[in-house]
């Protein structure tokens, strides 16, 4: 994993207050408008400015290249970490990197994957774990 761990954990965790704020919107569906009879624009997920910044700065250094993320996403480990808050509360930095890689990469193949991770609380749990790890490391 590139770069010093504690600053990357802090950068990731810095988005937690925004993600947990009342009325926070990660983005919204757009498109799908009828441009002529029976002809529509393609729907897409439009990220909010905070979500765009999260994707630029927050996940920097966390998305792992050369990692078979589709295979890992089919494992029991992924299911456990993504669905069991207790398991995620004990996740390692490498676990966070794998989870974020799956989420970010899967968004490229299906709009709204990150929105689903927001709605389920998974992204907030990842950020909470990053914050806890940063504190444990003295950051």
N, C-alpha and C positions, 0 to 999 in steps of 0.2 A: 504494500500500500504506500503510495507516495506521500511525502511530507510528514512533518512531526504530527503525532497522533492527537495530542491535547488541543492544539489550535484547530484541527479539523473537527474534533468533537464539539468544541465551543462554537464553531461556525455553523455546524448542523443544528445544535441546540438553540442557537440564537433565534431561530424561527418559531420556537415553541410558543412564546407569548402571542404572536400573530395568529398561529393556527388554533389556539385555544380561546381567542377573543370572541366575545359575543357577536354574532352576525358575520363572522369571517366567511368570506367566499373564496374558494380556491379557483373557481372559474365557473363557466356556464356553457351550456350547449348553444351553438350558433349555427347559422346556415339552415338549409332545408326549405328556403323560400322558393315559391313558385316563380320562375322567371318568364314563363310563357305556359300556356295550357299543357298540362301533363309533363312539364319539364321543370325539375327542381335543382337547386344547388345542393351540393353534398354537405350533410351535417358534419360538424366538427366541434371539438371541445376547445374553447377559448380560455386560456389561463389568465387569471388576475395578475396585476403587476407584482404582488407579493409571491405568487406561485412562479412567475417567470424568474424573479430574483432567486427564489429557492432552487430552481433548476439550473441557474447559472452559477450561483455562489455556494448554496447550501450543500449540494451533492458533489461539489468539486472534490476530486480525489477519492470519492466513495464508489463510483461506478467502475467496476472491475473489468478491464479488457481481458480477452482470452479466457473467459469463464463460460462454461456451458450452462448458462442461466436457464434455458428451457428445461434441461434435464433436472437441474436442481429444484426448479419450481414444481416438479412432479414428485418430489420426495416427501417422506413423512416429516423430515426435519423442517422443510419450508412450511408445511401445513401447521406444524406445532408452533413454530416461531410466529407465524402470521396470525394465528387464531387464539393462542393461549397467552394471555397477558403475563402470567407467571413465568412462562418460558422466555418471553421477550425481556422481562425484567432481569433475567440472568444472562442475556445475550452478550457475546464478545464483540469487540470491534469488527472482527472478520464476519461475524453473523450479520451485523448491521450493513456491512458492505455488500454482502450477498443479497440481502433483502432489498436494499436500495437499487442494486443492479437489476434485479428482477422487475421491480416496479417501474423504473425509468425505461428500461429496454422494452418492456411489454407495452408501454404507452405508445411506442413507435409503431406497434402492430395493431393496436386497437385503442382509439381515442376513448378517454374516460377511465382508463385503468387507475391512474393516480387519483382521480376524483373518487373512485370506489374505495381506495385506500384511505382517503380523508374521511369519507362517510362512515367507514367501519371503525375508525379510530386508530388504524394501524400506523399511519404516518405520525400521529401525535405520540403514540407509544414508542416509536423508534426515536423520536426527538427527546422524549423523556429519558430513555435509556442512554442516549448520547450525553445528555446533561449529567446523569448520575455517574457515568464513566469519567467524564471530564473532572467532576468533583473528586472522585476516588483517586484520580491521578494528580490531584492538587491544582486543578485548573479552574 
